[in-house]
Amino acid sequence: MTKTSNPEPQNILELQTVHSFYGHVEALRGVSLQVKAGEIVSLIGANGAGKTTLLMTICGKPKPQQGDVLFLNQSIVSLPTHHIMRLGIAHCPEGRHIFPKMTVMENLQMGGANIPKDFFEKDLQKIFALFPILYNRRSQRGGTLSGGEQQMLAIARAIMSRPKLLLLDEPSLGLAPIIVQKIFEIIRQLNQEFKMTILLVEQNAYHALKLAHRGYVLANGQIVIQGTGQELLNNPDINKAYLGG
């Protein structure tokens, strides 16, 4: 009797030598990366390195002028953004961008607008178990929440769409250290308990790499180093440049 090995996890996302431009400025210069099912992949780099551009390119704005973006082995570069999202990608952008005049519940309803109604209540209970503060604030307008609560709402709204891939852009930006720890613990729970695949862009390199299965370092629009999260944490060049030496 032959022993079968566990199959390699499939690629959820693959960027193949992607070049993206803002006007005449080349923001991504031949970027290639992969995110496999069940992974947290962290992307770190300095301001202006191209991290947000990379997430926006996945979402179709801007579209790459060279290279390809594959989602579940299907090229998505020719699709409009709303079609890309409906394939199973959720994007939680930098700066939260909740609907400030809507209540917490209405924000969550917007997140779940395209999923079958049978799932909504079940998913809502999971959200409130993960974010108890949102249950307490469910009738409150989003714009009256604290910064940390707004970030939790932004993440919750994104995962209400039942994504196959969650894109998180700087989820800890501008938050107090105790809230940052809570946000990263939530990201860990999403991956371990909800089996969610996550591409995380984050300037807090230590937390991002500690959480990650794998990581990439982006500099001047190019991937310059890649490896497991632990390998990057142990890399003296990464330590000096991004972890305070």
Secondary structure as UniProt FT lines:
FT   STRAND          11..22
FT   TURN            23..24
FT   STRAND          25..36
FT   TURN            37..38
FT   STRAND          40..44
FT   TURN            47..48
FT   HELIX           51..58
FT   TURN            59..60
FT   STRAND          66..71
FT   TURN            72..73
FT   STRAND          74..75
FT   TURN            77..78
FT   HELIX           81..86
FT   TURN            87..88
FT   STRAND          89..92
FT   TURN            94..95
FT   TURN            100..101
FT   HELIX           104..111
FT   TURN            112..114
FT   HELIX           117..130
FT   HELIX           132..136
FT   TURN            137..139
FT   HELIX           142..144
FT   HELIX           147..159
FT   TURN            160..161
FT   STRAND          165..169
FT   TURN            171..174
FT   HELIX           177..192
FT   STRAND          197..201
FT   HELIX           205..211
FT   STRAND          214..219
FT   TURN            220..221
FT   STRAND          222..228
FT   HELIX           229..234
FT   HELIX           236..242
//
